[in-house]
Amino acid sequence: MSTPENPPAKRDVAIALQYDKEAGEAPRVTAKGYGEVARKIIAVAEENGVIIEANAHLAEALGGVELDDTIPVELYQAVAEVIGFVLRANDKLK
């Protein structure tokens, strides 16, 4: 049990999203994992030049979404902010 003196252990979590604005659909969860699986997802993303946004709370919330499902409406705003960050970062890299 966690208390202020003994917070819960931090765990590695990674969620990969796919978004195609031309499709007119919400982003989809394409990969997710904890621990070693999360570290592998991050490593593959880094190897492929994918921009990574660290947001533990959003990742935990998205962890409940099934693979290939679209994100829930409740998370649209938070995910939109991340997508905006990624698009701006991509523009800076060009």
Secondary structure, DSSP 8 states (H G I E B T S, - for coil): --BTTB------EEEEEE--TTTT---EEEEEEETHHHHHHHHHHHHTT------HHHHHHHTTS-TT-B--GGGHHHHHHHHHHHHHHHHHH-
